[in-house]
Structures are given as structure tokens and as C-alpha cells.
Amino acid sequence: MIRILTFTILGAFLGLLIACDDTPPTPPVTFMLDRVFPLALGQTGECRDLAGFTIRFDKIASDSRCPKGVECITAGQVEVVLTISKNGQPQTITLPFIIPNGTENVTEYQGHTIRIMGVSPMKFKDKPIDPTAYNIILQVMETPVGGPVAKLDQEFVLGFGESISLEGQEGYKIRFDSVSADSRCPEGVQCVWAGKADAIITFSQGTTSQAITLSTGDLSQGGNGQAAMGPYTLFLKAISPAKKKDAVIAPNAYKASLLIQK
């Protein structure tokens, strides 16, 4: 009788522990195409514009970011694991978030481009991050089918994340990924140096891609305004909008004016 009572009490106690540890899952968020949205660890985003399209933030596989206030040889990166599902077909991928804005933060999935815009919290020296404390910011865009075409010797403009094909060359594509640095002198301000803007461009040929950094502005202190891509040369002619005093340009507001020649 005592043994039965003991097992009954133990069973009730274990049941209470399990019930107390049963943390409810984070409710899903609804996101729209072309707009940035946050995801907490374990949270799922459901696309309002496309039924059955979801993205779940599974975990951080690694975090080698340089801690704030520490001088490092490289800025490091964060490897983000996502499960993407469309029409009931899930796929788990690992995307590296490069610091600063890199070209590997992007993946193509069944007609859509998924980009990691940010990872938090910030990393500090001697302060480990609780694995459950991570949050990410994503953006999902519809990948153009066909899309615009660039012609040789004619200047063209690409917005943030936009791609363009090269006329007459199947499989050739140019994508404007981001502005990694912008030291241009603001309008109406007298500066010792005019400064420059650095743009990250990805040139693809079939399944092969090459990420390059092109600069525009005063390149007397470094930077290249052109780069060879196979038989072609790509020129960065300008970055817009112009920089203004006390105004911050949103990363997705930049546009790149480019020219390709043979």
C-alpha cells in the first residue's frame, strides 16, 4: 500500500514538472512580400500574399561575429537555419548572415528571393548569448520571371536586391545586393574629402556567381569603379539617393546606376 502511494505521488509530481515546463510555442506572424519582418527563435512567418508559404526560424547554427568593442581580423558571420515551406513541401536551409551586408544572405526558393536583413542581439565580449534570445529580420520578394534586360553601352538602374539579364546572353545576370559603406559628403556640407559609396554587385553566369565591390565618388583613397566579368566590364556610375546631413538612408532605398561594355 505504501509502495503504491509512493508511486502515485511521484507520478503526480513528474506530471506537474512536465506541465510547468510545457512552454506554449510562439504564435506565428503574418508577413507581406517586399516588406521586412521579424522572427523570434522557433517562430513561423505566414505569407499574407501567398497561401501556404511559410518560413520558420529554427536555430542559429553558429555565431562568429566580432564582439562589439573588440578589434578582429574579420567581422565574422551568423549561420541561420530556416525551414521554408510552399505548397506543403518543406525545405531546410542554412543561410550565412555576413557582416557587413554581404551577398550570401540571399537564397532563391520556388520563384521567391529570401534575404536576411539582420540578426540580434549584438554580440559582446565575455557575454554569451542565450540561444533562445536570437531574433532575425527577413525580407521576401517575388523573383522576376524574364525581367528587365541590360543592353551594352547603355546605362541602367537597379534598386536594392533587383536583378537584370544581359541582352543576347542567356544565363548572364547582374544583381545589386547592397551598399556596404557610404562615406559621401552630405549635400550642403563642406568636407575635406568628397567620400565614396561601395556597392556589392553579384554577376552570375549560369550556376556560377561572383560577388564584387564597386565604388563611386572620390576614389583617390581606394576603391575600384569598374570590374572585369569575363569578356565584359561593369562600371558603377552612381549611387542614389544623395546623402543629406542628419538623414539616414535606409538600406533598401539605395539605387545603383551601372553600365556594361565589351
KETORMAR-291535 format. One line per field, with one value per residue: residue number from 1; chain; x, y, z of N, C-alpha, C in turn. Coordinates in nm, 3 decimals. Last residue first. Layout:
<pts>
resi = [NUM  ...]
chain = [A  ...]
n.c1 = [X  ...]
n.c2 = [Y  ...]
n.c3 = [Z  ...]
ca.c1 = [X  ...]
ca.c2 = [Y  ...]
ca.c3 = [Z  ...]
c.c1 = [X  ...]
c.c2 = [Y  ...]
c.c3 = [Z  ...]
</pts>
This chain:
<pts>
resi = [262  261  260  259  258  257  256  255  254  253  252  251  250  249  248  247  246  245  244  243  242  241  240  239  238  237  236  235  234  233  232  231  230  229  228  227  226  225  224  223  222  221  220  219  218  217  216  215  214  213  212  211  210  209  208  207  206  205  204  203  202  201  200  199  198  197  196  195  194  193  192  191  190  189  188  187  186  185  184  183  182  181  180  179  178  177  176  175  174  173  172  171  170  169  168  167  166  165  164  163  162  161  160  159  158  157  156  155  154  153  152  151  150  149  148  147  146  145  144  143  142  141  140  139  138  137  136  135  134  133  132  131  130  129  128  127  126  125  124  123  122  121  120  119  118  117  116  115  114  113  112  111  110  109  108  107  106  105  104  103  102  101  100  99  98  97  96  95  94  93  92  91  90  89  88  87  86  85  84  83  82  81  80  79  78  77  76  75  74  73  72  71  70  69  68  67  66  65  64  63  62  61  60  59  58  57  56  55  54  53  52  51  50  49  48  47  46  45  44  43  42  41  40  39  38  37  36  35  34  33  32  31  30  29  28  27  26  25  24  23  22  21  20  19  18  17  16  15  14  13  12  11  10  9  8  7  6  5  4  3  2  1]
chain = [A  A  A  A  A  A  A  A  A  A  A  A  A  A  A  A  A  A  A  A  A  A  A  A  A  A  A  A  A  A  A  A  A  A  A  A  A  A  A  A  A  A  A  A  A  A  A  A  A  A  A  A  A  A  A  A  A  A  A  A  A  A  A  A  A  A  A  A  A  A  A  A  A  A  A  A  A  A  A  A  A  A  A  A  A  A  A  A  A  A  A  A  A  A  A  A  A  A  A  A  A  A  A  A  A  A  A  A  A  A  A  A  A  A  A  A  A  A  A  A  A  A  A  A  A  A  A  A  A  A  A  A  A  A  A  A  A  A  A  A  A  A  A  A  A  A  A  A  A  A  A  A  A  A  A  A  A  A  A  A  A  A  A  A  A  A  A  A  A  A  A  A  A  A  A  A  A  A  A  A  A  A  A  A  A  A  A  A  A  A  A  A  A  A  A  A  A  A  A  A  A  A  A  A  A  A  A  A  A  A  A  A  A  A  A  A  A  A  A  A  A  A  A  A  A  A  A  A  A  A  A  A  A  A  A  A  A  A  A  A  A  A  A  A  A  A  A  A  A  A  A  A  A  A  A  A  A  A  A  A  A  A]
n.c1 = [3.176  3.008  2.752  2.675  2.444  2.339  2.150  1.983  1.856  1.669  1.740  1.873  1.786  1.995  1.939  2.045  2.233  2.263  2.232  2.337  2.113  1.993  2.242  2.552  2.696  2.837  3.032  3.072  3.209  3.304  3.331  3.424  3.441  3.429  3.619  3.496  3.521  3.605  3.754  3.948  4.125  4.143  4.032  3.774  3.489  3.245  3.196  3.296  3.212  3.286  3.132  3.081  2.978  2.854  2.729  2.522  2.504  2.668  2.629  2.753  2.651  2.788  2.786  2.935  3.036  3.094  3.304  3.444  3.556  3.716  3.647  3.332  3.056  2.725  2.539  2.509  2.776  3.017  3.008  3.044  2.906  2.915  2.759  2.458  2.366  2.317  2.210  2.308  2.297  2.346  2.329  2.157  2.219  2.257  2.093  2.132  2.145  1.906  1.905  1.758  1.750  1.842  1.758  1.747  1.946  1.959  2.195  2.340  2.466  2.660  2.431  2.136  1.953  1.612  1.377  1.203  1.179  1.030  1.162  1.070  0.927  1.086  1.112  1.332  1.383  1.567  1.573  1.692  1.783  1.748  1.813  2.086  2.216  2.546  2.800  3.017  3.278  3.179  2.866  2.656  2.311  2.049  1.991  2.042  1.898  1.804  1.814  1.585  1.461  1.268  1.077  1.062  1.168  1.398  1.724  1.875  2.128  2.363  2.583  2.666  2.635  2.686  2.987  2.863  2.634  2.466  2.412  2.150  2.045  1.719  1.472  1.152  0.826  0.556  0.307  0.338  0.636  0.855  1.169  1.344  1.678  1.948  2.223  2.528  2.694  3.041  3.322  3.498  3.844  4.016  3.893  3.872  3.572  3.334  3.133  3.282  3.230  3.048  2.994  2.774  2.570  2.299  2.017  1.696  1.449  1.200  1.008  0.779  0.531  0.258  -0.015  -0.097  0.043  0.026  0.095  0.289  0.394  0.670  0.724  0.983  1.222  1.320  1.123  1.141  1.014  1.026  0.997  0.821  0.792  0.492  0.420  0.343  0.233  0.365  0.256  0.345  0.569  0.420  0.425  0.614  0.597  0.683  0.459  0.414  0.635  0.580  0.341  0.432  0.594  0.393  0.243  0.439  0.488  0.237  0.230  0.446  0.346  0.123  0.251  0.396  0.192  0.083]
n.c2 = [4.581  4.713  4.843  5.043  5.163  5.298  5.175  5.292  5.245  5.163  4.960  5.102  5.448  5.703  5.958  6.290  6.479  6.583  6.333  6.186  6.095  5.750  5.641  5.619  5.562  5.378  5.108  4.890  4.590  4.438  4.101  3.845  3.824  4.114  4.360  4.664  4.997  5.155  5.066  5.203  5.490  5.760  5.848  5.832  5.989  5.788  5.437  5.091  4.748  4.423  4.113  3.769  3.551  3.224  2.970  2.869  3.135  3.375  3.678  3.908  4.125  4.396  4.638  4.959  5.233  5.576  5.838  6.175  6.423  6.566  6.779  6.936  7.123  7.044  7.021  6.667  6.483  6.287  5.932  5.687  5.398  5.048  4.863  4.839  4.536  4.398  4.386  4.147  4.026  3.734  3.507  3.329  3.438  3.729  3.922  4.138  4.014  4.090  4.201  4.244  4.406  4.478  4.812  4.877  4.978  5.125  5.167  5.289  5.101  4.925  4.657  4.645  4.435  4.378  4.266  3.942  3.637  3.690  3.807  3.675  3.860  3.862  3.903  3.953  3.942  3.938  3.743  3.679  3.479  3.358  3.096  3.096  3.377  3.464  3.554  3.784  3.834  4.101  4.072  4.104  4.196  3.939  3.971  4.027  4.117  4.029  3.769  3.708  3.525  3.535  3.288  3.064  2.864  3.059  3.177  3.373  3.574  3.640  3.665  3.920  4.142  4.403  4.319  4.003  3.768  3.499  3.206  2.975  2.656  2.505  2.267  2.266  2.125  2.154  2.278  2.512  2.563  2.649  2.645  2.684  2.796  2.894  3.103  3.188  3.494  3.603  3.838  4.039  3.961  4.042  4.275  4.443  4.505  4.640  4.353  4.056  3.936  3.631  3.365  3.138  2.875  2.817  2.910  2.781  2.826  3.010  2.929  3.045  2.951  2.954  2.921  3.194  3.492  3.721  3.659  3.394  3.355  3.253  3.111  3.074  2.985  3.307  3.553  3.762  4.060  4.183  4.405  4.350  4.190  4.035  4.027  3.800  3.726  3.491  3.247  3.236  3.007  2.742  2.727  2.500  2.294  2.283  2.223  1.961  1.835  1.866  1.722  1.466  1.427  1.420  1.197  1.002  1.023  0.943  0.679  0.564  0.577  0.411  0.167  0.140  0.123  -0.121]
n.c3 = [-7.361  -7.070  -6.869  -6.590  -6.339  -6.043  -5.776  -5.485  -5.152  -4.976  -4.806  -4.599  -4.571  -4.470  -4.242  -4.205  -4.141  -4.477  -4.733  -5.038  -5.302  -5.329  -5.569  -5.724  -6.051  -6.210  -6.222  -6.496  -6.613  -6.908  -7.042  -7.063  -6.717  -6.597  -6.435  -6.298  -6.159  -5.956  -5.655  -5.385  -5.251  -5.244  -5.477  -5.558  -5.495  -5.661  -5.615  -5.645  -5.606  -5.532  -5.629  -5.657  -5.902  -5.983  -6.190  -6.333  -6.553  -6.412  -6.230  -6.009  -5.761  -5.583  -5.344  -5.341  -5.159  -5.215  -5.078  -5.036  -5.057  -4.779  -4.623  -4.690  -4.626  -4.723  -4.922  -4.894  -4.734  -4.893  -4.853  -4.745  -4.706  -4.767  -4.897  -5.042  -5.222  -5.472  -5.787  -6.028  -6.355  -6.557  -6.823  -6.948  -7.276  -7.411  -7.516  -7.244  -6.923  -6.662  -6.327  -5.999  -5.675  -5.424  -5.477  -5.834  -6.104  -6.424  -6.695  -6.999  -7.259  -7.344  -7.390  -7.190  -6.972  -6.914  -6.659  -6.670  -6.638  -6.336  -6.026  -5.722  -5.466  -5.147  -4.805  -4.539  -4.180  -3.889  -3.585  -3.256  -2.972  -2.731  -2.707  -2.650  -2.496  -2.556  -2.320  -2.289  -2.363  -2.575  -2.749  -3.033  -3.037  -3.068  -3.427  -3.768  -4.089  -4.331  -4.553  -4.815  -5.080  -5.364  -5.539  -5.699  -5.517  -5.376  -5.333  -5.074  -4.921  -4.807  -4.957  -4.984  -4.698  -4.483  -4.291  -4.209  -4.336  -4.248  -4.435  -4.406  -4.463  -4.492  -4.552  -4.688  -4.745  -4.918  -4.912  -5.062  -4.903  -4.644  -4.494  -4.209  -4.147  -3.959  -4.005  -3.890  -3.899  -3.905  -3.916  -3.968  -3.904  -3.703  -3.456  -3.160  -2.983  -2.970  -3.002  -3.145  -3.469  -3.508  -3.526  -3.452  -3.589  -3.615  -3.462  -3.582  -3.729  -3.833  -4.114  -4.345  -4.591  -4.790  -4.786  -4.995  -5.018  -4.873  -4.617  -4.503  -4.177  -3.988  -3.670  -3.423  -3.329  -3.234  -3.412  -3.690  -3.856  -4.195  -4.476  -4.780  -5.004  -4.890  -4.541  -4.270  -3.946  -3.713  -3.465  -3.114  -2.973  -2.776  -2.416  -2.230  -2.001  -1.748  -1.602  -1.689  -1.580  -1.307  -1.282  -1.337  -1.117  -0.918  -0.988  -0.953  -0.679  -0.581  -0.676  -0.550  -0.284  -0.295  -0.343  -0.105  0.084  0.000]
ca.c1 = [3.254  3.069  2.833  2.699  2.551  2.342  2.281  1.978  1.963  1.636  1.664  1.948  1.751  1.938  1.988  1.943  2.142  2.306  2.195  2.344  2.225  1.981  2.141  2.464  2.645  2.835  2.936  3.106  3.095  3.348  3.264  3.456  3.455  3.346  3.606  3.549  3.489  3.477  3.750  3.821  4.098  4.187  4.175  3.845  3.632  3.280  3.172  3.286  3.242  3.256  3.236  3.045  3.094  2.834  2.847  2.526  2.456  2.668  2.607  2.744  2.675  2.719  2.814  2.819  3.075  2.998  3.262  3.394  3.421  3.716  3.785  3.411  3.193  2.828  2.540  2.480  2.635  2.994  2.992  3.115  2.868  2.971  2.829  2.565  2.358  2.289  2.258  2.220  2.364  2.259  2.405  2.221  2.136  2.345  2.162  2.069  2.222  1.974  1.881  1.847  1.699  1.801  1.807  1.715  1.893  1.948  2.070  2.333  2.353  2.686  2.568  2.199  2.053  1.732  1.441  1.255  1.218  1.046  1.104  1.179  0.900  1.044  1.081  1.253  1.381  1.481  1.621  1.586  1.809  1.729  1.671  2.040  2.124  2.406  2.737  2.875  3.255  3.287  2.959  2.749  2.450  2.112  2.011  2.041  1.964  1.838  1.829  1.705  1.456  1.400  1.086  1.011  1.044  1.315  1.609  1.850  2.012  2.245  2.543  2.588  2.704  2.593  2.864  2.876  2.768  2.447  2.504  2.195  2.128  1.840  1.554  1.295  0.925  0.687  0.327  0.252  0.545  0.754  1.079  1.265  1.538  1.879  2.082  2.462  2.598  2.909  3.251  3.375  3.723  4.065  3.904  3.931  3.690  3.447  3.141  3.211  3.327  3.058  3.136  2.781  2.697  2.396  2.143  1.805  1.475  1.336  1.028  0.922  0.573  0.401  0.068  -0.142  0.053  0.002  -0.043  0.276  0.297  0.607  0.693  0.861  1.111  1.360  1.194  1.106  1.099  0.950  1.077  0.832  0.868  0.604  0.383  0.429  0.195  0.344  0.311  0.245  0.549  0.500  0.349  0.604  0.532  0.785  0.520  0.315  0.619  0.701  0.340  0.333  0.655  0.499  0.178  0.379  0.595  0.286  0.125  0.449  0.470  0.105  0.156  0.466  0.282  0.000]
ca.c2 = [4.466  4.725  4.727  5.039  5.077  5.322  5.177  5.251  5.274  5.282  4.921  5.013  5.308  5.636  5.822  6.199  6.434  6.599  6.462  6.187  6.172  5.896  5.736  5.563  5.648  5.518  5.171  5.019  4.653  4.526  4.228  3.936  3.750  3.996  4.272  4.530  4.903  5.189  5.049  5.164  5.348  5.687  5.876  5.706  6.020  5.907  5.558  5.218  4.861  4.553  4.214  3.892  3.622  3.364  3.032  2.834  3.000  3.313  3.534  3.877  3.984  4.350  4.495  4.876  5.100  5.472  5.744  6.045  6.406  6.461  6.770  6.824  7.132  7.038  7.144  6.788  6.523  6.412  6.052  5.797  5.524  5.166  4.818  4.937  4.631  4.338  4.486  4.181  4.120  3.817  3.616  3.286  3.357  3.634  3.834  4.114  4.079  3.999  4.230  4.178  4.381  4.340  4.717  4.903  4.866  5.146  5.117  5.292  5.183  5.069  4.705  4.650  4.540  4.336  4.365  4.064  3.716  3.592  3.836  3.677  3.773  3.931  3.809  4.016  3.885  4.020  3.777  3.725  3.531  3.503  3.126  3.050  3.266  3.489  3.456  3.778  3.766  4.019  4.144  4.021  4.222  4.061  4.030  3.928  4.145  4.171  3.801  3.778  3.542  3.566  3.398  3.190  2.849  2.944  3.172  3.246  3.563  3.646  3.528  3.866  4.056  4.347  4.394  4.139  3.824  3.645  3.286  3.097  2.736  2.562  2.332  2.253  2.195  2.094  2.156  2.405  2.618  2.557  2.715  2.585  2.824  2.777  3.096  3.090  3.412  3.580  3.717  4.076  3.956  4.038  4.140  4.450  4.420  4.696  4.498  4.127  4.003  3.777  3.402  3.285  2.927  2.706  2.967  2.797  2.706  3.034  2.911  3.042  2.982  2.987  2.801  3.092  3.362  3.733  3.702  3.497  3.309  3.362  3.091  3.137  2.892  3.168  3.506  3.630  3.990  4.136  4.335  4.422  4.315  4.040  4.061  3.893  3.738  3.628  3.288  3.244  3.147  2.793  2.735  2.639  2.292  2.307  2.354  2.065  1.839  1.924  1.865  1.527  1.434  1.523  1.329  1.024  1.052  1.078  0.773  0.576  0.647  0.553  0.220  0.148  0.239  0.000]
ca.c3 = [-7.406  -7.202  -6.906  -6.735  -6.390  -6.188  -5.840  -5.625  -5.246  -5.054  -4.925  -4.689  -4.545  -4.587  -4.261  -4.259  -4.035  -4.339  -4.673  -4.892  -5.250  -5.333  -5.523  -5.620  -5.943  -6.248  -6.131  -6.435  -6.547  -6.799  -7.020  -7.174  -6.841  -6.576  -6.550  -6.278  -6.265  -6.015  -5.799  -5.446  -5.269  -5.126  -5.456  -5.536  -5.496  -5.583  -5.692  -5.572  -5.692  -5.471  -5.642  -5.584  -5.849  -5.948  -6.131  -6.191  -6.525  -6.543  -6.244  -6.151  -5.794  -5.703  -5.367  -5.371  -5.204  -5.177  -5.182  -4.994  -5.113  -4.881  -4.671  -4.639  -4.676  -4.619  -4.845  -4.970  -4.748  -4.821  -4.936  -4.679  -4.772  -4.700  -4.777  -5.024  -5.111  -5.341  -5.691  -5.915  -6.264  -6.474  -6.762  -6.824  -7.188  -7.341  -7.608  -7.373  -7.029  -6.754  -6.467  -6.095  -5.811  -5.445  -5.378  -5.695  -6.026  -6.279  -6.639  -6.854  -7.216  -7.365  -7.387  -7.321  -6.989  -6.988  -6.746  -6.610  -6.755  -6.444  -6.158  -5.820  -5.580  -5.270  -4.913  -4.645  -4.315  -3.974  -3.718  -3.345  -3.106  -2.735  -2.729  -2.783  -2.475  -2.592  -2.410  -2.256  -2.235  -2.521  -2.662  -2.957  -3.070  -3.017  -3.294  -3.660  -3.962  -4.318  -4.411  -4.772  -4.934  -5.311  -5.443  -5.752  -5.592  -5.343  -5.422  -5.140  -5.009  -4.720  -4.927  -5.095  -4.793  -4.581  -4.317  -4.157  -4.338  -4.246  -4.355  -4.472  -4.374  -4.549  -4.450  -4.718  -4.663  -4.945  -4.835  -5.114  -5.003  -4.695  -4.585  -4.281  -4.176  -4.014  -3.967  -3.976  -3.826  -3.962  -3.879  -3.896  -3.986  -3.840  -3.513  -3.294  -3.000  -2.896  -3.004  -3.038  -3.382  -3.520  -3.517  -3.443  -3.537  -3.619  -3.506  -3.485  -3.649  -3.783  -3.970  -4.312  -4.455  -4.796  -4.778  -4.901  -5.084  -5.016  -4.640  -4.606  -4.277  -4.062  -3.811  -3.473  -3.328  -3.247  -3.295  -3.640  -3.759  -4.079  -4.378  -4.654  -5.020  -4.984  -4.678  -4.342  -4.087  -3.758  -3.594  -3.221  -3.010  -2.887  -2.541  -2.274  -2.131  -1.849  -1.580  -1.720  -1.726  -1.366  -1.254  -1.426  -1.251  -0.914  -0.987  -1.085  -0.775  -0.552  -0.715  -0.697  -0.323  -0.266  -0.442  -0.233  0.090  0.000]
c.c1 = [3.380  3.149  2.879  2.786  2.561  2.465  2.265  2.116  1.931  1.741  1.622  1.873  1.825  1.910  1.917  2.006  2.028  2.194  2.235  2.313  2.220  2.107  2.059  2.368  2.564  2.791  2.943  2.994  3.142  3.226  3.331  3.399  3.495  3.345  3.522  3.523  3.551  3.436  3.611  3.831  3.962  4.151  4.231  3.994  3.709  3.427  3.198  3.259  3.216  3.302  3.190  3.161  3.046  2.960  2.820  2.646  2.452  2.631  2.610  2.734  2.651  2.752  2.724  2.863  2.951  3.044  3.158  3.351  3.359  3.573  3.795  3.553  3.278  2.966  2.642  2.479  2.620  2.848  2.963  3.105  2.930  2.932  2.891  2.633  2.467  2.272  2.218  2.287  2.264  2.344  2.308  2.305  2.216  2.262  2.253  2.156  2.167  2.048  1.962  1.810  1.806  1.753  1.752  1.771  1.864  1.886  2.075  2.195  2.339  2.568  2.573  2.341  2.116  1.825  1.571  1.321  1.285  1.071  1.130  1.120  1.012  1.016  1.028  1.234  1.306  1.495  1.520  1.648  1.680  1.745  1.644  1.895  2.071  2.325  2.590  2.806  3.109  3.248  3.062  2.846  2.540  2.256  1.997  2.068  1.950  1.913  1.880  1.703  1.590  1.387  1.229  1.015  0.982  1.183  1.529  1.727  2.000  2.116  2.417  2.539  2.611  2.668  2.782  2.998  2.764  2.585  2.470  2.295  2.182  1.917  1.685  1.373  1.068  0.794  0.458  0.280  0.469  0.661  0.981  1.160  1.472  1.731  2.016  2.321  2.534  2.823  3.113  3.296  3.602  3.948  3.956  3.956  3.740  3.574  3.256  3.232  3.251  3.162  3.154  2.927  2.693  2.531  2.246  1.920  1.581  1.369  1.176  0.935  0.725  0.444  0.217  -0.050  0.020  0.000  -0.078  0.129  0.270  0.517  0.628  0.847  0.983  1.239  1.230  1.189  1.048  1.044  0.989  0.912  0.884  0.661  0.508  0.377  0.285  0.306  0.284  0.308  0.450  0.470  0.437  0.528  0.507  0.727  0.620  0.374  0.521  0.687  0.461  0.327  0.559  0.565  0.281  0.313  0.539  0.394  0.170  0.344  0.477  0.227  0.136  0.375  0.353  0.087]
c.c2 = [4.514  4.598  4.742  4.918  5.086  5.252  5.199  5.266  5.222  5.312  5.040  4.977  5.218  5.490  5.759  6.063  6.347  6.556  6.464  6.327  6.173  5.964  5.671  5.673  5.564  5.609  5.321  5.060  4.779  4.599  4.308  4.077  3.846  3.917  4.151  4.448  4.768  5.095  5.077  5.156  5.321  5.539  5.801  5.726  5.894  5.937  5.678  5.333  4.990  4.663  4.341  3.990  3.751  3.422  3.179  2.895  2.975  3.167  3.492  3.726  3.964  4.202  4.447  4.733  5.014  5.341  5.649  5.958  6.273  6.438  6.671  6.830  7.024  7.045  7.148  6.910  6.653  6.454  6.175  5.926  5.640  5.291  4.934  4.902  4.736  4.442  4.439  4.283  4.157  3.904  3.705  3.392  3.314  3.556  3.732  4.024  4.039  4.079  4.132  4.219  4.320  4.307  4.576  4.793  4.913  5.022  5.129  5.242  5.173  5.158  4.855  4.706  4.529  4.456  4.312  4.156  3.843  3.669  3.723  3.700  3.787  3.827  3.887  3.913  3.976  3.969  3.867  3.758  3.572  3.562  3.275  3.084  3.223  3.362  3.491  3.682  3.765  3.963  4.047  4.109  4.137  4.077  3.918  4.001  4.031  4.203  3.944  3.800  3.599  3.597  3.412  3.307  2.982  2.951  3.045  3.256  3.421  3.616  3.524  3.726  4.004  4.268  4.329  4.202  3.967  3.707  3.434  3.170  2.854  2.637  2.378  2.331  2.167  2.170  2.086  2.272  2.502  2.629  2.613  2.660  2.701  2.809  2.977  3.065  3.316  3.498  3.707  3.954  3.991  4.036  4.150  4.308  4.433  4.615  4.546  4.278  4.079  3.832  3.553  3.325  3.078  2.749  2.854  2.876  2.728  2.922  2.931  3.031  2.973  3.031  2.826  2.970  3.253  3.599  3.701  3.530  3.422  3.305  3.216  3.116  2.947  3.076  3.359  3.600  3.849  4.059  4.294  4.338  4.394  4.181  4.067  3.915  3.839  3.625  3.436  3.292  3.155  2.939  2.793  2.647  2.435  2.314  2.388  2.204  1.949  1.937  1.933  1.677  1.498  1.540  1.441  1.159  1.081  1.118  0.917  0.676  0.669  0.634  0.370  0.208  0.258  0.126]
c.c3 = [-7.476  -7.234  -7.051  -6.763  -6.541  -6.243  -5.989  -5.686  -5.387  -5.160  -5.011  -4.816  -4.644  -4.552  -4.380  -4.286  -4.087  -4.243  -4.526  -4.839  -5.098  -5.280  -5.412  -5.577  -5.845  -6.133  -6.155  -6.340  -6.476  -6.745  -6.907  -7.154  -6.952  -6.706  -6.511  -6.403  -6.235  -6.126  -5.851  -5.596  -5.328  -5.132  -5.335  -5.514  -5.459  -5.600  -5.601  -5.668  -5.616  -5.565  -5.570  -5.592  -5.784  -5.885  -6.103  -6.119  -6.376  -6.524  -6.391  -6.165  -5.943  -5.724  -5.480  -5.396  -5.222  -5.238  -5.125  -5.111  -5.073  -4.927  -4.786  -4.696  -4.610  -4.683  -4.733  -4.877  -4.827  -4.842  -4.850  -4.761  -4.694  -4.779  -4.700  -4.892  -5.124  -5.231  -5.552  -5.825  -6.155  -6.381  -6.682  -6.757  -7.064  -7.239  -7.543  -7.461  -7.164  -6.861  -6.551  -6.237  -5.901  -5.584  -5.404  -5.606  -5.884  -6.215  -6.487  -6.806  -7.065  -7.329  -7.416  -7.307  -7.127  -7.003  -6.808  -6.711  -6.707  -6.572  -6.258  -5.959  -5.681  -5.378  -5.031  -4.755  -4.411  -4.117  -3.788  -3.480  -3.177  -2.875  -2.745  -2.813  -2.612  -2.567  -2.436  -2.355  -2.192  -2.384  -2.605  -2.877  -2.980  -3.063  -3.189  -3.529  -3.863  -4.189  -4.400  -4.620  -4.889  -5.163  -5.392  -5.657  -5.633  -5.417  -5.388  -5.228  -5.062  -4.796  -4.840  -5.068  -4.899  -4.687  -4.427  -4.223  -4.285  -4.229  -4.363  -4.383  -4.453  -4.440  -4.513  -4.613  -4.707  -4.867  -4.858  -5.045  -5.065  -4.791  -4.641  -4.362  -4.238  -4.026  -4.037  -3.924  -3.925  -3.867  -3.940  -3.852  -3.901  -3.938  -3.656  -3.343  -3.143  -2.905  -2.916  -3.047  -3.273  -3.423  -3.532  -3.418  -3.538  -3.564  -3.500  -3.546  -3.541  -3.684  -3.936  -4.161  -4.443  -4.656  -4.785  -4.905  -4.983  -5.088  -4.788  -4.631  -4.375  -4.170  -3.868  -3.623  -3.385  -3.234  -3.316  -3.517  -3.729  -3.987  -4.259  -4.552  -4.889  -4.990  -4.765  -4.483  -4.155  -3.906  -3.622  -3.351  -3.125  -2.918  -2.653  -2.406  -2.177  -1.990  -1.688  -1.706  -1.766  -1.516  -1.314  -1.408  -1.350  -1.051  -0.992  -1.094  -0.914  -0.650  -0.695  -0.745  -0.473  -0.307  -0.422  -0.340  -0.042  0.000]
</pts>
